[in-house]
């Protein structure tokens, strides 16, 4: 299994640690970068587009929490999916919110998946691994 470059925007340290642990358990070679809000993630992605080796640096998957300071996940998602340079990247919402309006907005803004964070770590790890496996190992994304 090839290592993946995965970007996570999550302000809660415990939740971020659970996500990272689950992804590393699935594949210890994964390259995971965490941002504590959507603005830092968007700035990072925009910086990538200014480099000569942009394509090789683009992530394989982006995970977004909804409720974060400065810029939340839904706003970041909207920006990601409106930018031709990175709208092709599979982007998942991973949130504690089961609120139907949040779920609807996530899909309206272009989320490829919406996962509600379960309270049980084993269940959470299984969900994260299965969905990330689908988007990266099973599904064939566009190359650019």
C-alpha positions in Angstrom: 0.0 0.0 0.0 1.4 3.3 -1.1 1.7 6.1 1.6 -0.9 8.8 1.3 -0.6 12.5 1.9 -3.6 13.4 4.1 -4.4 16.9 5.4 -6.6 17.3 8.5 -8.2 20.5 9.8 -9.2 19.8 13.4 -8.9 22.2 16.3 -9.6 19.6 19.1 -6.3 17.9 20.0 -8.0 14.7 21.2 -10.1 14.3 18.1 -7.0 15.1 15.9 -5.0 12.5 17.8 -7.8 9.8 17.3 -8.0 10.6 13.6 -4.2 10.5 13.1 -3.9 7.3 15.1 -6.6 5.6 13.1 -5.0 6.7 9.8 -1.5 5.6 10.9 -2.9 2.2 12.1 -4.4 1.7 8.6 -1.1 2.6 7.0 1.9 3.7 9.2 3.6 5.2 6.1 0.9 7.9 5.6 2.1 11.5 5.6 -0.4 13.4 7.7 -0.4 17.2 8.3 -2.7 18.8 10.8 -4.1 22.4 10.8 -6.0 23.9 13.7 -8.4 25.8 11.5 -9.6 26.0 7.9 -7.7 29.2 7.1 -4.4 27.6 7.8 -5.3 24.7 5.6 -6.5 27.0 2.7 -3.3 29.0 3.1 -1.2 25.9 2.8 -3.1 24.7 -0.3 -2.7 28.1 -1.9 1.0 28.1 -1.2 1.3 24.7 -2.9 -0.1 26.1 -6.1 2.8 28.6 -6.3 5.4 25.8 -6.4 6.9 24.1 -9.4 6.3 20.7 -8.0 2.6 21.4 -7.1 1.2 18.2 -8.4 3.5 15.9 -6.4 2.8 17.9 -3.2 -1.0 17.9 -3.5 -2.8 15.8 -0.8 -4.6 12.6 -1.6 -7.3 13.3 1.0 -8.6 16.2 3.1 -10.5 15.7 6.4 -12.4 18.7 7.8 -14.0 19.4 11.1 -17.0 21.8 10.9 -16.6 23.9 14.1 -13.2 25.5 14.2 -12.0 29.0 15.1 -11.2 31.6 12.4 -12.5 29.5 9.6 -14.8 26.4 10.0 -14.8 23.3 7.8 -17.8 24.3 5.8 -16.3 27.6 4.7 -13.0 25.8 3.9 -14.8 23.2 2.0 -16.6 25.8 -0.1 -13.2 27.4 -1.0 -11.6 24.0 -1.8 -14.4 23.0 -4.1 -14.4 26.3 -5.9 -10.7 26.3 -6.7 -9.8 24.4 -9.9 -6.3 23.5 -8.5 -7.7 21.4 -5.7 -11.4 20.8 -6.1 -10.6 17.2 -7.4 -9.1 16.2 -4.0 -11.5 13.9 -2.0 -12.7 16.0 0.9 -14.5 14.5 3.9 -16.3 16.2 6.8 -15.5 14.5 10.1 -17.7 16.1 12.8 -19.5 15.5 16.0 -22.5 17.3 14.5 -25.4 15.1 13.5 -27.4 18.2 12.7 -29.2 17.5 9.3 -28.5 21.1 8.1 -24.8 20.7 8.6 -24.9 17.4 6.7 -26.9 18.9 3.9 -24.6 21.9 3.7 -21.5 19.6 3.6 -22.8 17.8 0.6 -24.1 21.0 -1.1 -20.7 22.5 -0.7 -19.1 19.5 -2.4 -18.1 17.1 0.4 -17.3 13.6 -0.8 -18.3 12.1 2.5 -19.7 13.2 5.9 -18.8 11.1 9.0 -20.2 11.7 12.4 -17.5 11.1 15.1 -18.7 8.2 17.2 -17.9 8.1 20.9 -16.3 4.7 20.7 -12.7 4.8 19.5 -12.8 1.4 17.7 -15.9 2.4 15.8 -14.4 5.8 14.9 -11.1 4.2 13.7 -13.0 1.7 11.6 -15.1 4.4 10.0 -12.1 6.7 9.2 -10.1 3.8 7.8 -13.0 2.4 5.6 -13.9 5.8 4.2 -10.3 6.9 3.6 -9.6 3.5 2.0 -12.5 3.9 -0.3 -11.5 7.4 -1.5 -7.8 6.6 -1.9 -7.4 2.8 -2.5 -10.6 1.9 -4.2 -12.0 5.0 -6.0 -10.0 6.2 -9.0 -9.7 10.0 -8.7 -8.8 12.4 -11.6 -5.1 12.9 -11.9 -5.3 16.7 -11.6 
